Amino acid sequence: MIKVVLLRSGSRKGELPAIRRALVEKFVKEYGLSLAETARQLWFTTEVVSHMVRSVGDLLSLINYVP
């Protein structure tokens, strides 16, 4: 269970950032959502989503991914 304090902390280490990154990757790669729509669904900025996608792998390969 994730505590509210952890959600509000903006932590960059630990379980929460890993979960956030996994959600971004899943939304973009598996569900085919745009970066902007992913950002809206997760209450992130598009810039944050773009950064996460780049850190996971090549941005273009994820955006052009065809399941």
C-alpha positions as CSV (number, residue, x, y, z in Angstrom):
1,M,0.0,0.0,0.0
2,I,1.3,3.4,-0.9
3,K,0.8,6.2,1.7
4,V,-0.4,9.6,0.8
5,V,2.7,11.2,2.3
6,L,4.8,9.3,-0.3
7,L,2.6,10.3,-3.2
8,R,3.0,14.0,-2.2
9,S,6.7,13.8,-1.5
10,G,7.8,13.9,-5.1
11,S,10.3,11.2,-4.4
12,R,12.7,10.3,-7.2
13,K,13.9,7.1,-5.6
14,G,12.2,3.9,-4.5
15,E,9.1,2.1,-5.5
16,L,6.8,5.0,-6.5
17,P,9.0,6.3,-9.4
18,A,9.4,2.8,-10.7
19,I,5.6,2.4,-10.6
20,R,5.1,5.7,-12.4
21,R,7.7,4.8,-15.1
22,A,6.0,1.4,-15.6
23,L,2.6,3.1,-16.0
24,V,4.0,5.6,-18.5
25,E,5.6,2.8,-20.5
26,K,2.5,0.7,-20.5
27,F,0.2,3.5,-21.5
28,V,2.4,4.6,-24.4
29,K,3.8,1.2,-25.6
30,E,0.9,-1.2,-24.9
31,Y,-2.2,1.1,-25.1
32,G,-0.8,3.4,-27.8
33,L,-1.7,6.6,-25.9
34,S,0.0,9.8,-27.0
35,L,2.4,11.5,-24.6
36,A,-0.1,14.2,-24.0
37,E,-3.0,11.8,-23.2
38,T,-0.7,9.8,-20.9
39,A,0.3,12.9,-19.1
40,R,-3.4,13.9,-18.6
41,Q,-4.4,10.4,-17.3
42,L,-1.5,10.4,-14.8
43,W,-1.7,14.1,-13.8
44,F,1.9,14.6,-15.1
45,T,3.2,17.3,-17.5
46,T,3.9,16.2,-21.1
47,E,7.5,17.1,-20.4
48,V,7.8,14.6,-17.5
49,V,6.2,11.8,-19.6
50,S,8.5,12.6,-22.5
51,H,11.5,12.4,-20.2
52,M,10.4,9.1,-18.7
53,V,9.8,7.6,-22.2
54,R,13.3,8.7,-23.3
55,S,14.8,7.2,-20.2
56,V,13.1,3.9,-20.8
57,G,14.2,3.7,-24.4
58,D,14.1,5.3,-27.8
59,L,11.2,7.8,-28.0
60,L,10.5,7.1,-31.6
61,S,10.4,3.4,-31.2
62,L,7.8,3.7,-28.4
63,I,5.6,6.3,-30.3
64,N,5.7,4.3,-33.5
65,Y,5.1,1.0,-31.7
66,V,2.5,-1.2,-33.3
67,P,1.1,-4.0,-31.1
